[in-house]
């Protein structure tokens, strides 16, 4: 069961190959994600990950880990605050802010932090529904 103020964390990282696969699937082939020489000329100085690739981790967690099977992802706000890089360890932090029992829903703060320096890279809020785990 999911409970008010419950916190769930999930550590992850993506490789350059996974960034390339995401670009292939989505069609977002912006060179800032794929071309090191191009990225070196930008304010980032090296390739950055797609913001939506990092945020897609939220879907994985909600659907398979927390609260898990049967979860329907209804809504997500996102703020991309800092660039994220391949082969860097990040921690996604999920904090249950509200339970709407009559609708089997939870409102969850979603944050991604750089594990090395605890800097927030992405923040937002999700609404999820699960008739078996949110009551």
Backbone as a printed PyTorch tensor [residue, N CA C, xyz], in Angstrom:
tensor([[[  0.8440,  -1.1940,   0.0000],
         [  0.0000,   0.0000,   0.0000],
         [  0.8810,   1.2460,   0.0000]],

        [[  0.4010,   2.2440,  -0.6550],
         [  1.0760,   3.5340,  -0.7030],
         [  0.4860,   4.4220,   0.4000]],

        [[  1.3440,   5.1790,   1.0760],
         [  0.9010,   5.9730,   2.2160],
         [  1.3660,   7.4190,   2.1000]],

        [[  0.6400,   8.3140,   2.7380],
         [  0.9900,   9.7260,   2.7800],
         [  2.3930,   9.8900,   3.3520]],

        [[  3.1790,  10.7580,   2.7340],
         [  4.5610,  11.0820,   3.1220],
         [  5.5620,   9.9570,   2.8800]],

        [[  5.1280,   8.8650,   2.2870],
         [  6.0330,   7.7710,   1.9600],
         [  7.0450,   8.2540,   0.9280]],

        [[  8.2860,   7.8060,   1.0710],
         [  9.3560,   8.1770,   0.1380],
         [  9.9320,   6.9030,  -0.4650]],

        [[ 10.0910,   6.9280,  -1.7790],
         [ 10.6980,   5.8110,  -2.5000],
         [ 11.8330,   6.3890,  -3.3390]],

        [[ 12.9930,   5.7400,  -3.3480],
         [ 14.1090,   6.2170,  -4.1670],
         [ 14.5430,   5.1280,  -5.1320]],

        [[ 15.0820,   5.5710,  -6.2630],
         [ 15.5450,   4.6380,  -7.2950],
         [ 16.7810,   5.2340,  -7.9630]],

        [[ 17.8850,   4.5090,  -7.9030],
         [ 19.1350,   4.9450,  -8.5030],
         [ 19.2060,   4.4670,  -9.9550]],

        [[ 19.7550,   5.3110, -10.8390],
         [ 19.8280,   4.9310, -12.2480],
         [ 20.8850,   5.7430, -12.9800]],

        [[ 21.2090,   5.3090, -14.1770],
         [ 22.0140,   6.0720, -15.1330],
         [ 21.6950,   5.5600, -16.5290]],

        [[ 21.9900,   6.3890, -17.5260],
         [ 21.8030,   5.9990, -18.9190],
         [ 23.1410,   6.0880, -19.6480]],

        [[ 23.3210,   5.2460, -20.6440],
         [ 24.5280,   5.2460, -21.4790],
         [ 24.2820,   6.0880, -22.7280]],

        [[ 25.3530,   6.3980, -23.4420],
         [ 25.2100,   7.1270, -24.7110],
         [ 24.4370,   6.2790, -25.7150]],

        [[ 24.6440,   4.9750, -25.6900],
         [ 23.8970,   4.0970, -26.5930],
         [ 22.3920,   4.2200, -26.3280]],

        [[ 21.9890,   4.2850, -25.0590],
         [ 20.5650,   4.4310, -24.7280],
         [ 20.0390,   5.7920, -25.1720]],

        [[ 20.8490,   6.8280, -25.0720],
         [ 20.4560,   8.1510, -25.5780],
         [ 20.2360,   8.0620, -27.0890]],

        [[ 21.1310,   7.3940, -27.7900],
         [ 20.9970,   7.2230, -29.2380],
         [ 19.7450,   6.4280, -29.5880]],

        [[ 19.4390,   5.3910, -28.8090],
         [ 18.2240,   4.6040, -29.0420],
         [ 16.9740,   5.4550, -28.8020]],

        [[ 16.9940,   6.2760, -27.7610],
         [ 15.8670,   7.1710, -27.4800],
         [ 15.6820,   8.1540, -28.6400]],

        [[ 16.7850,   8.6940, -29.1510],
         [ 16.7200,   9.6100, -30.2890],
         [ 16.1220,   8.9160, -31.5100]],

        [[ 16.4890,   7.6660, -31.7240],
         [ 15.9720,   6.9040, -32.8580],
         [ 14.4710,   6.6840, -32.7150]],

        [[ 14.0340,   6.2920, -31.5320],
         [ 12.6200,   5.9970, -31.2930],
         [ 11.7640,   7.2620, -31.3880]],

        [[ 12.2420,   8.3610, -30.8200],
         [ 11.4370,   9.5950, -30.7670],
         [ 11.6190,  10.4910, -31.9810]],

        [[ 12.7300,  10.3330, -32.6810],
         [ 13.0300,  11.2270, -33.7910],
         [ 13.7130,  12.5140, -33.3530]],

        [[ 13.9750,  12.6790, -32.0580],
         [ 14.6650,  13.8700, -31.5530],
         [ 16.1670,  13.6560, -31.6890]],

        [[ 16.6810,  14.0700, -32.8250],
         [ 18.0980,  13.8840, -33.1270],
         [ 18.8740,  15.1880, -33.0020]],

        [[ 18.4590,  16.0290, -32.0770],
         [ 19.1600,  17.2730, -31.7940],
         [ 20.6290,  16.9410, -31.5230]],

        [[ 21.5720,  17.5840, -32.2120],
         [ 22.9850,  17.2330, -32.0340],
         [ 23.5270,  17.5040, -30.6300]],

        [[ 22.8440,  18.2910, -29.8400],
         [ 23.3100,  18.5160, -28.4570],
         [ 23.2630,  17.2220, -27.6490]],

        [[ 22.4790,  16.2440, -28.1200],
         [ 22.3900,  14.9450, -27.4550],
         [ 23.3280,  13.9050, -28.0730]],

        [[ 23.7030,  14.0970, -29.3270],
         [ 24.3400,  13.0200, -30.0920],
         [ 25.7370,  13.3200, -30.6230]],

        [[ 26.1050,  14.5780, -30.7300],
         [ 27.3500,  14.9650, -31.3890],
         [ 28.2510,  15.7110, -30.4020]],

        [[ 29.3100,  15.0370, -29.9350],
         [ 30.2060,  15.6250, -28.9360],
         [ 30.8670,  16.9060, -29.4440]],

        [[ 31.2460,  16.9380, -30.7180],
         [ 31.8840,  18.1380, -31.2660],
         [ 30.9120,  19.3160, -31.2610]],

        [[ 29.6820,  19.0570, -31.6620],
         [ 28.6600,  20.1100, -31.6280],
         [ 28.3850,  20.5490, -30.1940]],

        [[ 28.1720,  19.5880, -29.3060],
         [ 27.8540,  19.9040, -27.9080],
         [ 28.9630,  20.7220, -27.2540]],

        [[ 30.2160,  20.5000, -27.6770],
         [ 31.3470,  21.2470, -27.1240],
         [ 31.2270,  22.7470, -27.4080]],

        [[ 30.4670,  23.1120, -28.4380],
         [ 30.3010,  24.5320, -28.7850],
         [ 29.1270,  25.1760, -28.0470]],

        [[ 28.4050,  24.3850, -27.2640],
         [ 27.2440,  24.8950, -26.5410],
         [ 27.6180,  25.2150, -25.0890]],

        [[ 26.6850,  25.7890, -24.3620],
         [ 26.9300,  26.1000, -22.9540],
         [ 27.1170,  24.8460, -22.1010]],

        [[ 26.7240,  23.6710, -22.6240],
         [ 26.8450,  22.4210, -21.8730],
         [ 28.2340,  21.7980, -21.9780]],

        [[ 28.9540,  22.0890, -23.0450],
         [ 30.3280,  21.6330, -23.2990],
         [ 30.4720,  20.1550, -23.6250]],

        [[ 29.4190,  19.3860, -23.4210],
         [ 29.4180,  17.9660, -23.8010],
         [ 27.9670,  17.5530, -24.0010]],

        [[ 27.7300,  16.3950, -24.6530],
         [ 26.3460,  15.9810, -24.9150],
         [ 25.5350,  15.8350, -23.6260]],

        [[ 24.2860,  16.2650, -23.7060],
         [ 23.3510,  16.1040, -22.5950],
         [ 22.2870,  15.0870, -22.9880]],

        [[ 21.6850,  14.4850, -21.9660],
         [ 20.5970,  13.5390, -22.2230],
         [ 19.3210,  14.3020, -22.5550]],

        [[ 18.4370,  13.6840, -23.2770],
         [ 17.1000,  14.2280, -23.4780],
         [ 16.4100,  14.3220, -22.1180]],

        [[ 15.7670,  15.4410, -21.8400],
         [ 15.0300,  15.5770, -20.5870],
         [ 13.9500,  14.5220, -20.4580]],

        [[ 13.2860,  14.2230, -21.5650],
         [ 12.2000,  13.2420, -21.5070],
         [ 12.7210,  11.8160, -21.3060]],

        [[ 13.9490,  11.5500, -21.7070],
         [ 14.5230,  10.2320, -21.4200],
         [ 14.6740,  10.0660, -19.9120]],

        [[ 15.2270,  11.0600, -19.2620],
         [ 15.3900,  10.9550, -17.8060],
         [ 14.0300,  10.8710, -17.1220]],

        [[ 13.0760,  11.6730, -17.5630],
         [ 11.7410,  11.6640, -16.9520],
         [ 10.9980,  10.3590, -17.2310]],

        [[ 11.3650,   9.6510, -18.2880],
         [ 10.6990,   8.3740, -18.5740],
         [ 10.9580,   7.3560, -17.4720]],

        [[ 11.9990,   7.5840, -16.6890],
         [ 12.2840,   6.7190, -15.5490],
         [ 11.1040,   6.7080, -14.5760]],

        [[ 10.3890,   7.8420, -14.4690],
         [  9.2190,   7.9090, -13.5780],
         [  8.1830,   6.8540, -13.9790]],

        [[  7.9620,   6.7010, -15.2660],
         [  6.9940,   5.7210, -15.7500],
         [  7.4020,   4.3060, -15.3620]],

        [[  8.6770,   4.0010, -15.5230],
         [  9.1830,   2.6810, -15.1220],
         [  8.9020,   2.4180, -13.6520]],

        [[  9.2480,   3.3830, -12.8080],
         [  9.0770,   3.1840, -11.3700],
         [  7.6060,   3.0290, -11.0210]],

        [[  6.7640,   3.9510, -11.4900],
         [  5.3430,   3.8650, -11.1470],
         [  4.7170,   2.5490, -11.6130]],

        [[  5.0480,   2.1030, -12.8050],
         [  4.4080,   0.9210, -13.3650],
         [  4.9430,  -0.4050, -12.8800]],

        [[  6.1900,  -0.4170, -12.3670],
         [  6.7800,  -1.7080, -12.0140],
         [  7.3070,  -1.8140, -10.5830]],

        [[  7.5730,  -0.6670,  -9.9370],
         [  8.2280,  -0.7190,  -8.6290],
         [  7.4370,  -0.0530,  -7.5060]],

        [[  6.9500,   1.1610,  -7.7480],
         [  6.2750,   1.9410,  -6.7050],
         [  5.1780,   2.8030,  -7.3000]],

        [[  3.9130,   2.5590,  -7.0660],
         [  3.3930,   1.4480,  -6.2820],
         [  3.4190,   0.1240,  -7.0300]],

        [[  3.6520,   0.1580,  -8.3590],
         [  3.8580,  -1.0930,  -9.0900],
         [  2.7030,  -1.4900,  -9.9850]],

        [[  2.6360,  -2.7810, -10.2520],
         [  1.6720,  -3.3470, -11.1910],
         [  0.2680,  -2.8120, -10.9480]],

        [[ -0.3930,  -2.4790, -12.0490],
         [ -1.7570,  -1.9660, -11.9820],
         [ -1.8450,  -0.4490, -11.9060]],

        [[ -0.6940,   0.2030, -11.8190],
         [ -0.6890,   1.6690, -11.7210],
         [ -0.9630,   2.2970, -13.0790]],

        [[ -1.8430,   3.2810, -13.0770],
         [ -2.1420,   4.0770, -14.2670],
         [ -1.5790,   5.4730, -14.0160]],

        [[ -0.7380,   5.9050, -14.9110],
         [ -0.0550,   7.1960, -14.8320],
         [ -0.9860,   8.2330, -15.4580]],

        [[ -1.5170,   9.1470, -14.6790],
         [ -2.5310,  10.0780, -15.1700],
         [ -2.0080,  11.4560, -15.5500]],

        [[ -0.9860,  11.9200, -14.8550],
         [ -0.5650,  13.3140, -15.0540],
         [  0.8650,  13.4880, -14.5610]],

        [[  1.6080,  14.3970, -15.2080],
         [  2.9790,  14.6930, -14.7850],
         [  3.3310,  16.1230, -15.1700]],

        [[  3.8250,  16.8960, -14.2190],
         [  4.4420,  18.1860, -14.5400],
         [  5.9500,  17.9900, -14.4480]],

        [[  6.6990,  18.7750, -15.2220],
         [  8.1540,  18.6290, -15.2500],
         [  8.8270,  19.9890, -15.3200]],

        [[  9.9000,  20.1140, -14.5730],
         [ 10.7830,  21.2730, -14.6540],
         [ 12.1910,  20.7370, -14.8540]],

        [[ 12.8020,  21.0780, -15.9800],
         [ 14.1660,  20.6350, -16.2560],
         [ 15.0990,  21.7420, -15.7620]],

        [[ 15.7560,  21.5080, -14.6340],
         [ 16.5130,  22.5440, -13.9350],
         [ 18.0040,  22.5360, -14.2400]],

        [[ 18.5580,  21.3570, -14.4920],
         [ 19.9850,  21.2230, -14.7660],
         [ 20.1650,  20.1590, -15.8440]],

        [[ 21.2120,  20.2920, -16.6460],
         [ 21.4680,  19.2550, -17.6550],
         [ 21.8630,  17.9460, -16.9850]],

        [[ 21.5660,  16.8710, -17.6810],
         [ 21.9370,  15.5360, -17.2030],
         [ 22.8170,  14.8740, -18.2610]],

        [[ 23.7660,  14.0730, -17.7870],
         [ 24.7860,  13.4970, -18.6460],
         [ 24.7950,  11.9720, -18.5550]],

        [[ 25.2590,  11.3410, -19.6350],
         [ 25.3530,   9.8830, -19.6550],
         [ 26.3960,   9.4030, -18.6520]],

        [[ 26.2510,   8.1460, -18.2720],
         [ 27.2010,   7.4790, -17.3800],
         [ 27.4000,   8.2230, -16.0620]],

        [[ 26.3630,   8.9200, -15.6300],
         [ 26.3530,   9.6280, -14.3480],
         [ 25.2420,   9.0140, -13.5090]],

        [[ 25.4970,   8.7980, -12.2470],
         [ 24.4900,   8.1820, -11.3850],
         [ 23.5570,   9.2500, -10.8320]],

        [[ 22.2660,   8.9910, -10.9900],
         [ 21.2090,   9.8710, -10.5000],
         [ 20.3080,   9.0990,  -9.5500]],

        [[ 19.5920,   9.8320,  -8.7120],
         [ 18.6330,   9.2260,  -7.8020],
         [ 17.2830,   9.8990,  -8.0290]],

        [[ 16.2830,   9.0990,  -8.3540],
         [ 14.9140,   9.5990,  -8.4530],
         [ 14.2730,   9.4520,  -7.0770]],

        [[ 13.6430,  10.5260,  -6.6090],
         [ 13.0170,  10.5350,  -5.2870],
         [ 11.5240,  10.7940,  -5.4700]],

        [[ 10.7180,   9.8860,  -4.9610],
         [  9.2620,   9.9560,  -5.0600],
         [  8.7070,  10.1730,  -3.6560]],

        [[  7.9840,  11.2650,  -3.4480],
         [  7.4090,  11.5570,  -2.1370],
         [  5.9000,  11.6990,  -2.2800]],

        [[  5.1430,  10.8820,  -1.5650],
         [  3.6830,  10.9240,  -1.6360],
         [  3.1920,  12.1540,  -0.8830]],

        [[  2.5860,  13.0860,  -1.6150],
         [  2.1280,  14.3550,  -1.0490],
         [  0.6520,  14.3400,  -0.6670]],

        [[ -0.1140,  13.5250,  -1.3790],
         [ -1.5600,  13.4920,  -1.1150],
         [ -2.1230,  12.1550,  -1.5620]],

        [[ -3.0910,  11.6630,  -0.8090],
         [ -3.8480,  10.4570,  -1.1750],
         [ -5.3010,  10.8820,  -1.3810]],

        [[ -5.8780,  10.5040,  -2.5070],
         [ -7.2920,  10.7660,  -2.7930],
         [ -7.9730,   9.4000,  -2.7790]],

        [[ -8.3680,   8.9720,  -1.5860],
         [ -8.8640,   7.6020,  -1.3800],
         [-10.0570,   7.2600,  -2.2570]],

        [[-11.0260,   8.1870,  -2.3610],
         [-12.2450,   7.8780,  -3.1050],
         [-12.0000,   7.6370,  -4.5960]],

        [[-10.8390,   8.0760,  -5.0990],
         [-10.4970,   7.8620,  -6.5040],
         [ -9.3010,   6.9240,  -6.6730]],

        [[ -8.8110,   6.3500,  -5.5660],
         [ -7.6400,   5.4650,  -5.6010],
         [ -6.4460,   6.1360,  -6.2800]],

        [[ -6.2360,   7.4130,  -5.9310],
         [ -5.1660,   8.1970,  -6.5560],
         [ -4.1790,   8.7100,  -5.5220]],

        [[ -2.9790,   8.9640,  -6.0030],
         [ -1.9480,   9.5900,  -5.1880],
         [ -1.2950,  10.6980,  -5.9970]],

        [[ -0.9540,  11.7760,  -5.3130],
         [ -0.1800,  12.8570,  -5.9120],
         [  1.2250,  12.7280,  -5.3380]],

        [[  2.1890,  12.6060,  -6.2350],
         [  3.5510,  12.2650,  -5.8430],
         [  4.5340,  13.2980,  -6.3940]],

        [[  5.3450,  13.8620,  -5.5040],
         [  6.4370,  14.7340,  -5.9480],
         [  7.5000,  13.8500,  -6.5930]],

        [[  7.9920,  14.2800,  -7.7590],
         [  8.9930,  13.5190,  -8.4980],
         [ 10.2320,  14.3970,  -8.6850]],

        [[ 11.3510,  13.9380,  -8.1780],
         [ 12.6030,  14.6970,  -8.2660],
         [ 13.7100,  13.7660,  -8.7410]],

        [[ 14.5920,  14.2980,  -9.5750],
         [ 15.8140,  13.5850,  -9.9430],
         [ 16.9920,  14.4200,  -9.4540]],

        [[ 17.8890,  13.7690,  -8.7040],
         [ 19.0750,  14.4260,  -8.1720],
         [ 20.3350,  13.7440,  -8.6980]],

        [[ 21.3720,  14.5440,  -8.8980],
         [ 22.6890,  14.0080,  -9.1950],
         [ 23.2060,  13.3830,  -7.8950]],

        [[ 23.5150,  12.1080,  -7.9280],
         [ 23.9120,  11.4150,  -6.6940],
         [ 25.1900,  12.0010,  -6.0950]],

        [[ 26.1310,  12.4160,  -6.9300],
         [ 27.4300,  12.8820,  -6.4450],
         [ 27.3340,  14.1760,  -5.6450]],

        [[ 26.4470,  15.0860,  -6.0680],
         [ 26.4100,  16.3930,  -5.3910],
         [ 25.0320,  16.7830,  -4.8630]],

        [[ 24.0630,  15.8870,  -4.9700],
         [ 22.7110,  16.1020,  -4.4360],
         [ 21.9790,  17.2820,  -5.0880]],

        [[ 22.4150,  17.6810,  -6.2680],
         [ 21.7830,  18.7820,  -6.9950],
         [ 20.5310,  18.2930,  -7.7010]],

        [[ 19.4470,  19.0360,  -7.5920],
         [ 18.2070,  18.6690,  -8.2750],
         [ 18.3200,  19.0340,  -9.7540]],

        [[ 18.0990,  18.0510, -10.6060],
         [ 18.1520,  18.2400, -12.0560],
         [ 16.7620,  18.3870, -12.6550]],

        [[ 15.8120,  17.6240, -12.1450],
         [ 14.4400,  17.6140, -12.6500],
         [ 13.4960,  17.5670, -11.4560]],

        [[ 12.4290,  18.3600, -11.5300],
         [ 11.4160,  18.2990, -10.4800],
         [ 10.0430,  18.2970, -11.1200]],

        [[  9.0760,  17.8030, -10.3900],
         [  7.7190,  17.7860, -10.9070],
         [  6.7700,  17.1230,  -9.9380]],

        [[  5.5860,  16.8480, -10.4540],
         [  4.5550,  16.2140,  -9.6440],
         [  3.7320,  15.3110, -10.5460]],

        [[  3.4380,  14.1240, -10.0360],
         [  2.6670,  13.1360, -10.7960],
         [  1.3810,  12.8010, -10.0670]],

        [[  0.3770,  12.4260, -10.8480],
         [ -0.8280,  11.8400, -10.3030],
         [ -0.9300,  10.4320, -10.8720]],

        [[ -1.0730,   9.4680,  -9.9550],
         [ -1.1990,   8.0700, -10.3570],
         [ -2.4130,   7.4430,  -9.7080]],

        [[ -2.9170,   6.3930, -10.3330],
         [ -4.0720,   5.6680,  -9.8060],
         [ -3.7270,   4.1830,  -9.7380]],

        [[ -4.1520,   3.5470,  -8.6430],
         [ -3.9790,   2.1030,  -8.5150],
         [ -5.0560,   1.6010,  -7.5660]],

        [[ -6.0250,   0.8650,  -8.0900],
         [ -7.1640,   0.4370,  -7.2870],
         [ -6.7970,  -0.5780,  -6.2120]],

        [[ -5.6490,  -1.2450,  -6.3630],
         [ -5.2320,  -2.2410,  -5.3820],
         [ -4.2460,  -1.7240,  -4.3420]],

        [[ -3.5290,  -0.6450,  -4.6460],
         [ -2.4680,  -0.2010,  -3.7640],
         [ -2.6500,   1.1910,  -3.1780]],

        [[ -3.6820,   1.8990,  -3.6330],
         [ -3.9920,   3.2220,  -3.0850],
         [ -5.4180,   3.1510,  -2.5630]],

        [[ -5.5630,   3.1110,  -1.2460],
         [ -6.8920,   3.0030,  -0.6580],
         [ -6.9960,   3.9050,   0.5530]]])
